[in-house]
Amino acid sequence: MTLKLVIAKPSPFARKVRVALREKWINYEEIMDVPWNPDTKAPSLNPLGKIPILICEDGHTVFDSSVIIEYLETLGEDPQLIPSIPNLRVQARQIEALADGVSDAVVLIVLESKRRADLISQDWLTRQRAKVDAGLKALADMLKRKTWFVGDHMSVADIAAACALAYVDTRLPDVAWRTRHPVLAALSDKMESRPSFAATRPEPQDIVPLN
């Protein structure tokens, strides 16, 4: 049995794992799902009903993108994406959490926008948009003029940030982050040119409107 990964095409969290698997040249099968739709299979594999979900060769499941990448690191396949030096590990994980937080805020904006017009909260949308803007500024401040966020090679921090940036482009094309943060634009262009990113570009999937 090969590894299987339950994903949604636009998900930055699923993409983060898809990129890691490709960078490590680990063979796996992708299973498409939309966790927000009534026919989703995600809750049968993850009690939280969230993706991505890795189905291992012995049938057990690993969920949450950060935990899945941690698991992939235990398989001994290069490149190492989580630094082994403690302070660098914490830095990489902090940046990953920040990038994931930006993506979370975008997800909440998308879901709120799918509600009935009279139920949509503009205050909620404004609050989430402020998180996106603040998160992107913080990422730019952390990267500065460095080639990579942490150390001298690509890590999970760079992968998570690039996935978040592409997701912002997909779901909130009006956010002018490239103009505001040219260092992030340079990082995004560099990462998107990698085969692992070219093969996993986000594609919109239909979400059943929420009441």
Secondary structure, 3 states (H helix, E strand, C coil): CCEEEEECCCCHHHHHHHHHHHHCCCCEEEEECCCCCCCCCHHHCCCCCCCCEEECCCCCEEECHHHHHHHHHCCCCCCCCCCCCHHHHHHHHHHHHHHHHHHHHHHHHHHHHCCCHHHCCHHHHHHHHHHHHHHHHHHHHHHCCCCCCCCCCCCHHHHHHHHHHHHHHHHCCCCCHHHHCHHHHHHHHHHHCCHHHHCCCCCCCCCCCCC
